[in-house]
Amino acid sequence: MAFTILHTRLVDRGTALPADCLRVADGRIAAIGGPEIAQPGDVLVDGSGTTLLPGLIDAHVHLAPGSTGLAATYGVTTQLDMFSMPEVIAAETPRSGFFTSSVGATAPGGHPTIAFPPFPSVTGPEDAKRFVADRIAEGADHLKLIYDDGSGAMLNIPTLTRDTIRALADEAHANGLTVVAHVSTAAGAVTVAECGVDVLAHAPSDLMTPEDIDAVKNVAVIATLGVVDMFGSPGHLPLQDEPELMARMPARWRRVLDHQSRRWMPPQAPDGAPARANTLALLRAGVQVLAGTDVPNPGLVFGASLHRELVHLVSAGLTPAQALVAATSGPAEVFKLTDRGRLVVGARADLLLVDGDPLVDITATQRIRQTWVAGEVPVEYAGSTAELASIRFLGQTTARIVKALKEQWPGFPSPEDVVREDGEVLGRVVPVTGGWLPTTVFGAALGPASDRDTAVALVEKEGLECLTDTWWARTDGEWQEAVLMEAQPERVRLRWKDPLLEQPAAGRWYDLIDIDLSRTSHR
């Protein structure tokens, strides 16, 4: 479909162009100019009061099934994957929507072993040639390596040696790959820069000295300032405070965020101030700063969280124009993506049309009017099988991490079943910020968070008894009264109390990711 967007503000490389119209044909930008560029038969899009941006690029993600579809609904049309298993990569489409490192290079037992199924590791420099060749065979577009001994989090974990990093970087460069290094400290950033890497996957979390800045001035940095959005107040996460982003979010992902907001979080959450200061200092030293989210960590959502990252970059001291470059032409240049990230004739028509002027107010990127991927409106993601697969994948990953943490640190707070003497599970108590939350077997809260003994006592008293109460339930509309007919850990069968609703006499089964349940009245 050919179309022309009329009378919009065109922003390329953080600068408003003199032209105000853009034509798309055959999935590419065909012309830029005035209204005269429109051709007979074009669909005309009125862009009055809007800004047209290149599709945004998230320079740090970890793929999940269907993640490109969710990201595209927010105008994030390209994702740079920084460690995913080959089977996840193979299942994700379209391939043009992401570029990947495949498996990252880490020492046996090193970070992030607990987050993934078993994968190849690197024991020394002699493994570099084989490791890089294997990643290229899996379709890797760049190389990711991990240099992190855990010292930034007061841990002691295995990591790569300097000689191994040099060997990996040399082999990757010999094969035309950009090399990205995960580090968490300023000292680590200096080390990998000296070993020849091209990009830091994160801004260091401790304050860099002028000497540190000088040592890394020839590499790019993916700031990932928004990782602080993993934390919030009890029962609430920062992303939930963005009305435009939440309005576009599928109901299932809203439930994921709500569940994550009630998880246990450390009492002293990082505020990200050193990383913000480092990002600004690096930018002023001439370092190319890129926007990335590290999604899907808790509290972060594909696509939506990149708009939050832009806000964090501006809060760190970047201008809105610099933040937009960090999410468009910047990563395209660093990762040699020559067909995107720009509004130029011949580029892919990956586009984001927003209300307002993000060069003045960066939050305007959240006021999305329309997105296009290669000139096409993205297919509907909400309610799709891809959405269901991504949420199930996220749940499996979370369970694997919690299990590993529990094995390594037996005292790590994690949910506990409350079991009756005959073995029947009555419910669970879930560690949250501020205490323990008593819940039913299907995860609905029975009361407020309290100390563990009080929470257990409430589950013992009401865990089964409450199932006969009237509940309030909501799928994707208004709250309504319902009766629970049967409950299982992952789903419930309920019957709506409204006699005018058509429903089976025995009620209907709902997966928990498709329904909200509450004991509290919502009249």
Solvent accessible surface area in square Angstrom, and as a share of the most:
residue,aa,sasa,rsa
1,M,125,0.56
2,A,30,0.23
3,F,1,0.00
4,T,0,0.00
5,I,0,0.00
6,L,28,0.14
7,H,90,0.40
8,T,5,0.03
9,R,87,0.32
10,L,0,0.00
11,V,2,0.01
12,D,9,0.05
13,R,125,0.46
14,G,10,0.10
15,T,82,0.48
16,A,47,0.36
17,L,51,0.25
18,P,143,0.90
19,A,24,0.18
20,D,51,0.26
21,C,0,0.00
22,L,0,0.00
23,R,38,0.14
24,V,0,0.00
25,A,21,0.16
26,D,140,0.72
27,G,17,0.16
28,R,99,0.36
29,I,2,0.01
30,A,40,0.31
31,A,26,0.20
32,I,47,0.24
33,G,17,0.16
34,G,16,0.16
35,P,70,0.44
36,E,132,0.59
37,I,22,0.11
38,A,30,0.23
39,Q,86,0.38
40,P,132,0.83
41,G,80,0.77
42,D,17,0.09
43,V,72,0.41
44,L,106,0.53
45,V,33,0.19
46,D,92,0.48
47,G,0,0.00
48,S,62,0.40
49,G,60,0.58
50,T,3,0.01
51,T,0,0.00
52,L,0,0.00
53,L,1,0.00
54,P,4,0.02
55,G,3,0.03
56,L,0,0.00
57,I,1,0.00
58,D,1,0.00
59,A,0,0.00
60,H,1,0.01
61,V,0,0.00
62,H,37,0.16
63,L,4,0.02
64,A,1,0.01
65,P,28,0.18
66,G,11,0.11
67,S,1,0.00
68,T,11,0.06
69,G,22,0.21
70,L,1,0.00
71,A,0,0.00
72,A,8,0.06
73,T,28,0.16
74,Y,0,0.00
75,G,0,0.00
76,V,2,0.01
77,T,8,0.04
78,T,1,0.00
79,Q,2,0.01
80,L,0,0.00
81,D,0,0.00
82,M,0,0.00
83,F,1,0.00
84,S,3,0.02
85,M,17,0.08
86,P,42,0.27
87,E,104,0.47
88,V,13,0.08
89,I,11,0.05
90,A,86,0.67
91,A,73,0.57
92,E,5,0.02
93,T,98,0.57
94,P,73,0.46
95,R,96,0.35
96,S,41,0.27
97,G,5,0.05
98,F,0,0.00
99,F,38,0.16
100,T,0,0.00
101,S,0,0.00
102,S,0,0.00
103,V,0,0.00
104,G,0,0.00
105,A,0,0.00
106,T,1,0.01
107,A,8,0.06
108,P,68,0.43
109,G,51,0.49
110,G,2,0.02
111,H,73,0.33
112,P,18,0.11
113,T,53,0.31
114,I,55,0.28
115,A,17,0.13
116,F,34,0.14
117,P,46,0.29
118,P,132,0.83
119,F,32,0.13
120,P,57,0.36
121,S,31,0.20
122,V,2,0.01
123,T,97,0.56
124,G,4,0.04
125,P,58,0.36
126,E,131,0.59
127,D,23,0.12
128,A,4,0.03
129,K,140,0.59
130,R,105,0.38
131,F,0,0.00
132,V,1,0.00
133,A,55,0.43
134,D,56,0.29
135,R,4,0.01
136,I,67,0.34
137,A,89,0.69
138,E,56,0.25
139,G,30,0.29
140,A,11,0.08
141,D,55,0.28
142,H,3,0.01
143,L,1,0.00
144,K,6,0.03
145,L,0,0.00
146,I,3,0.02
147,Y,46,0.17
148,D,20,0.10
149,D,66,0.34
150,G,4,0.04
151,S,70,0.45
152,G,47,0.45
153,A,64,0.49
154,M,184,0.82
155,L,73,0.36
156,N,145,0.74
157,I,47,0.24
158,P,67,0.42
159,T,38,0.22
160,L,5,0.03
161,T,81,0.47
162,R,114,0.42
163,D,87,0.45
164,T,3,0.02
165,I,0,0.00
166,R,96,0.35
167,A,25,0.20
168,L,0,0.00
169,A,0,0.00
170,D,94,0.49
171,E,35,0.16
172,A,0,0.00
173,H,78,0.35
174,A,85,0.66
175,N,73,0.37
176,G,58,0.55
177,L,17,0.08
178,T,10,0.06
179,V,0,0.00
180,V,0,0.00
181,A,0,0.00
182,H,20,0.09
183,V,0,0.00
184,S,30,0.19
185,T,29,0.17
186,A,5,0.04
187,A,72,0.56
188,G,6,0.06
189,A,0,0.00
190,V,27,0.16
191,T,7,0.04
192,V,0,0.00
193,A,19,0.14
194,E,102,0.46
195,C,7,0.04
196,G,34,0.33
197,V,7,0.04
198,D,47,0.24
199,V,0,0.00
200,L,0,0.00
201,A,0,0.00
202,H,26,0.12
203,A,7,0.06
204,P,0,0.00
205,S,69,0.44
206,D,62,0.32
207,L,118,0.59
208,M,16,0.07
209,T,64,0.37
210,P,107,0.67
211,E,124,0.56
212,D,28,0.15
213,I,17,0.09
214,D,83,0.43
215,A,45,0.35
216,V,1,0.00
217,K,93,0.39
218,N,140,0.72
219,V,12,0.07
220,A,7,0.06
221,V,0,0.00
222,I,0,0.00
223,A,1,0.01
224,T,4,0.02
225,L,7,0.03
226,G,4,0.04
227,V,45,0.26
228,V,24,0.14
229,D,3,0.01
230,M,40,0.18
231,F,37,0.15
232,G,36,0.34
233,S,66,0.42
234,P,91,0.57
235,G,36,0.35
236,H,70,0.31
237,L,1,0.01
238,P,29,0.18
239,L,1,0.01
240,Q,39,0.17
241,D,90,0.47
242,E,25,0.11
243,P,94,0.59
244,E,63,0.28
245,L,0,0.00
246,M,30,0.14
247,A,88,0.68
248,R,90,0.33
249,M,3,0.01
250,P,10,0.06
251,A,17,0.13
252,R,33,0.12
253,W,2,0.01
254,R,85,0.31
255,R,29,0.10
256,V,20,0.11
257,L,0,0.00
258,D,62,0.32
259,H,121,0.54
260,Q,19,0.09
261,S,1,0.01
262,R,73,0.26
263,R,52,0.19
264,W,88,0.31
265,M,6,0.03
266,P,49,0.31
267,P,118,0.74
268,Q,160,0.71
269,A,48,0.37
270,P,79,0.50
271,D,93,0.48
272,G,14,0.14
273,A,41,0.32
274,P,46,0.29
275,A,15,0.12
276,R,64,0.24
277,A,47,0.37
278,N,2,0.01
279,T,0,0.00
280,L,32,0.16
281,A,40,0.31
282,L,1,0.00
283,L,39,0.19
284,R,188,0.68
285,A,45,0.35
286,G,64,0.62
287,V,4,0.02
288,Q,62,0.27
289,V,4,0.02
290,L,0,0.00
291,A,0,0.00
292,G,0,0.00
293,T,3,0.02
294,D,18,0.09
295,V,1,0.00
296,P,21,0.13
297,N,46,0.24
298,P,40,0.25
299,G,0,0.00
300,L,4,0.02
301,V,1,0.01
302,F,1,0.00
303,G,2,0.02
304,A,0,0.00
305,S,5,0.03
306,L,0,0.00
307,H,1,0.00
308,R,32,0.12
309,E,0,0.00
310,L,0,0.00
311,V,33,0.19
312,H,22,0.10
313,L,0,0.00
314,V,44,0.25
315,S,81,0.52
316,A,12,0.09
317,G,42,0.40
318,L,5,0.02
319,T,67,0.39
320,P,28,0.18
321,A,31,0.24
322,Q,72,0.32
323,A,0,0.00
324,L,2,0.01
325,V,35,0.20
326,A,1,0.01
327,A,0,0.00
328,T,3,0.02
329,S,1,0.01
330,G,0,0.00
331,P,0,0.00
332,A,6,0.05
333,E,85,0.38
334,V,31,0.18
335,F,16,0.07
336,K,135,0.57
337,L,16,0.08
338,T,137,0.80
339,D,42,0.22
340,R,14,0.05
341,G,4,0.04
342,R,61,0.22
343,L,2,0.01
344,V,54,0.31
345,V,95,0.55
346,G,43,0.42
347,A,6,0.05
348,R,26,0.09
349,A,0,0.00
350,D,6,0.03
351,L,1,0.00
352,L,0,0.00
353,L,0,0.00
354,V,0,0.00
355,D,49,0.25
356,G,26,0.25
357,D,33,0.17
358,P,0,0.00
359,L,44,0.22
360,V,119,0.69
361,D,59,0.31
362,I,11,0.06
363,T,46,0.27
364,A,0,0.00
365,T,1,0.00
366,Q,4,0.02
367,R,82,0.30
368,I,20,0.10
369,R,108,0.39
370,Q,54,0.24
371,T,3,0.02
372,W,8,0.03
373,V,31,0.18
374,A,32,0.25
375,G,1,0.01
376,E,96,0.43
377,V,82,0.47
378,P,29,0.18
379,V,125,0.72
380,E,137,0.61
381,Y,7,0.03
382,A,45,0.35
383,G,58,0.56
384,S,32,0.21
385,T,119,0.69
386,A,40,0.31
387,E,1,0.01
388,L,38,0.19
389,A,42,0.32
390,S,1,0.00
391,I,12,0.06
392,R,129,0.47
393,F,50,0.21
394,L,16,0.08
395,G,41,0.39
396,Q,112,0.50
397,T,25,0.14
398,T,67,0.39
399,A,62,0.48
400,R,75,0.27
401,I,50,0.25
402,V,47,0.27
403,K,131,0.56
404,A,17,0.13
405,L,32,0.16
406,K,76,0.32
407,E,116,0.52
408,Q,96,0.43
409,W,101,0.36
410,P,105,0.66
411,G,73,0.70
412,F,50,0.21
413,P,38,0.24
414,S,11,0.07
415,P,52,0.33
416,E,52,0.23
417,D,74,0.38
418,V,10,0.06
419,V,81,0.46
420,R,102,0.37
421,E,182,0.82
422,D,103,0.53
423,G,47,0.45
424,E,76,0.34
425,V,58,0.33
426,L,10,0.05
427,G,0,0.00
428,R,90,0.33
429,V,1,0.00
430,V,28,0.16
431,P,6,0.04
432,V,13,0.08
433,T,37,0.22
434,G,70,0.67
435,G,23,0.22
436,W,47,0.16
437,L,16,0.08
438,P,1,0.01
439,T,4,0.02
440,T,0,0.00
441,V,28,0.16
442,F,9,0.04
443,G,38,0.37
444,A,11,0.09
445,A,44,0.34
446,L,14,0.07
447,G,20,0.19
448,P,113,0.71
449,A,42,0.32
450,S,33,0.21
451,D,85,0.44
452,R,102,0.37
453,D,106,0.55
454,T,73,0.42
455,A,1,0.00
456,V,27,0.15
457,A,54,0.42
458,L,44,0.22
459,V,0,0.00
460,E,101,0.45
461,K,139,0.59
462,E,33,0.15
463,G,1,0.01
464,L,54,0.27
465,E,110,0.49
466,C,1,0.01
467,L,38,0.19
468,T,116,0.67
469,D,55,0.29
470,T,51,0.30
471,W,1,0.00
472,W,23,0.08
473,A,0,0.00
474,R,82,0.30
475,T,51,0.30
476,D,102,0.53
477,G,45,0.43
478,E,146,0.65
479,W,54,0.19
480,Q,61,0.27
481,E,49,0.22
482,A,0,0.00
483,V,53,0.30
484,L,15,0.07
485,M,83,0.37
486,E,72,0.32
487,A,26,0.20
488,Q,61,0.27
489,P,93,0.58
490,E,132,0.59
491,R,87,0.32
492,V,0,0.00
493,R,48,0.17
494,L,1,0.00
495,R,85,0.31
496,W,28,0.10
497,K,96,0.41
498,D,54,0.28
499,P,123,0.78
500,L,161,0.80
501,L,67,0.34
502,E,177,0.79
503,Q,41,0.18
504,P,75,0.47
505,A,91,0.70
506,A,57,0.44
507,G,7,0.07
508,R,141,0.51
509,W,75,0.26
510,Y,19,0.07
511,D,51,0.26
512,L,39,0.20
513,I,43,0.22
514,D,39,0.20
515,I,7,0.04
516,D,31,0.16
517,L,30,0.15
518,S,21,0.14
519,R,79,0.29
520,T,94,0.54
521,S,68,0.44
522,H,74,0.33
523,R,219,0.80
